Amino acid sequence: MLYRESGDFSSSYAEDSQTFPIKFDRYRYYFVMFIAIAVIPFLINDYWVNSLFLPFLIYAIAAIGLNILVGYCGQVSLGTGGFMAVGAYACYKLMTSFPDVSMLVHVLLSGLVTAAVGVLFGLPSLRIKGFYLAVATLAAQFFLVWLFNRVPWFYNYSASGQISAPERTFFGINITGANTQAWATYLFCLMFVIFSAYVARNLTRGSVGRKWMAIRDMDIAAEIIGVNPLRAKLTAFAISSFFIGISGALFFAIYLGAVEVGEVFGIQKSFLVLFMIIIGGLGSIFGSFAGAAFLVLLPVVLKIVGVDWLGWPTDIVAHLQLVIVGGLIIVFLIAEPHGLAQLWRVAKEKLRLWPFPH
Amino acid sequence: MPEQLAFALEVTANGLMAGVLYALVALGFVLIYKASGIFNYAQGVMALFAALTLAGIIDGQVPFSHLINAVLGTDVHHFGWHVPAFLAILLTMVVMIALAYAVQRLVFRHLVGQEPIILFMATIGLAYFLEGVGDLMWGSDIKSMDVGLPQGINAWIDETTFEAFGYGFFIDNLDIVASIIAALLVIGLVMFAQYTKQGRAMRAVADDHQAALSVGVSLNFIWILVWSLAGFVALVAGIMWGTKSGVQFSLSLIALKALPVLMLGGFTSIPGAIVGGLIIGVGEKLFEFLIGAPFLGGATENWFAYMLALIFLVFRPQGLFGEKIIERV
């Protein structure tokens, strides 16, 4: 009844090509934005921000980035952890070398650095395809983690080999270091999430995105109809790595504060982000959010149910979590290869006809 | 500098031994990939699972005891017996065959005809699942594995090389045994594929599903067979690595070691897996010895194999022995 497109007429090109052409979608979008920007910051405390909101927002950026590469351009990458590490270390070097420059600039610059590294490791994708490429991206993962572990310049010769974020402010408010406030870090990350989602959404429905999808569906055919595979693949690698770099920088500077590269940005992280986009939905921006939310919530919920309610030891719950995540991946791939996003689409289809489906 | 040369020779020998073990893991990948087009990321976890099961059975552990204790409030740990190694290996093999059946029946049967990359991701899910189940069943503490394989320095090689070079090579007996077993396994597998009915059916399926179906080969049976074989290879690899460094989570990471071997050798070639394994084993040890440790700060073994494979692939995208990739629109 509510979800209708009838009576929703476009009278200009701008209206016709807007992101959410259906009025109900648009209002829902405004509503979500309003809640996210104007309501949540007043309600949250440190616990909520650190256990749910920050990881969700930061992983959402990474998932959007990886989704561009895997879901839209069809180049499977297992190097996400390594690229996030590039973002984190670039951010660290910039923060310590230029203390007076705004964090905004630092985070964006770390994204650009990661984009450059991403293009470098994306070059083989022109020759190598499919599984071979997936395995080849592992080279990036292992090499980059090793590099940040072994070359002292990257961690400013600190004795522990860790990097830790110095205190920095944004418009005079602390956003990194020890004395941060929940709403400030939340809003700072939210800003990047909105930026990433906006850019990704508009890129993927424009000519660039169509070229990516053509390459994904069949690269030879795409080449024949005039898509330049070099440009398409490398732009996908660059933009994907840009977002992943931003998320890595935020992950280090805002969320964790101190990072040991092998632990935080290991191969597990690559798989985690990959799982997010599989569960959320390949080739869907909404899916990136849904998958990130799902995999951030799952451990928290399992911990509450298993440890707090049932009183099981934490290691059993941790193992059960592996079983559940693994099982869910398989169930999703069998039942709904397009993930949560597809469920959402189906639900919308149904809603459109409800309550008279025939 | 003869001493350096002797060192290098020792490193090479050890690299060859390590390479054989890599090849062993890679072999499991190749078997499944050839027969079903599934790139089985879970191979490493299967090795871990097999090793855990074997260690658990030998020890007489109660499966899922930790979970049962937590849920029911009981306190069971062991049955109180020790199973002889040979029997335990047989029992583990039964478990692996049951696993192969379950995987085929519950997962991949429903995914027939999906894109390869979807299948690949399903195996990553399977890897997580198995890892969790293995830990729940047998507990996640490090177990030692002893099925009666010889261990320790090989005295004969030590003495002979000492006489020849004035410096005794350190080569583990276990590595020698592992190499011999791996070689036998490979020969056995090749014979199986060439000369038995099932082996031929397996190759037929690898060649063309539809054609194999139309001459009466049962795809389901072959796939279960292949997964069981991969389980067997995983068990052997699990025994070797488990004896060498204990049964623990890091065992599943040998899959990551096998991946560059596969890339180098080609996903579809059994000889490729072996040659690739040897090249990578020797290459990474020598690189670490000659360049990594003195100049780059060490621990280059983690990425060297990948970089080598990556650079190699840029020039030959299908690997050393892989079938030429022909693409049509």
Interface residues (C-beta under 8 A of the other chain):
Chain A: V76 P124 R127 I128 K129 G130 F131 Y132 A134 V135 A136 L138 A139 F142 F143 V145 W146 N149 R150 V151 M218 I220 A221 I224 I267 F271 L274 F275 I278 W312 P313 D315 I316 H319 L320 Q321 L322 V323 I324 V325 G326 G327 L328 I329 I330 L333 I334 P337
Chain B: F39 H66 L67 A70 V71 V107 H110 L111 Q114 P116 I117 I118 F120 M121 A122 I124 G125 L126 A127 Y128 F129 L130 E131 G132 V133 D135 L136 S140 L256 L259 P260 L262 M263 F267 L296 G297 G298 A299 T300 N302 W303 Y306 M307 A309 L310 L313 V314 P317 G319 I325 E327 R328 V329
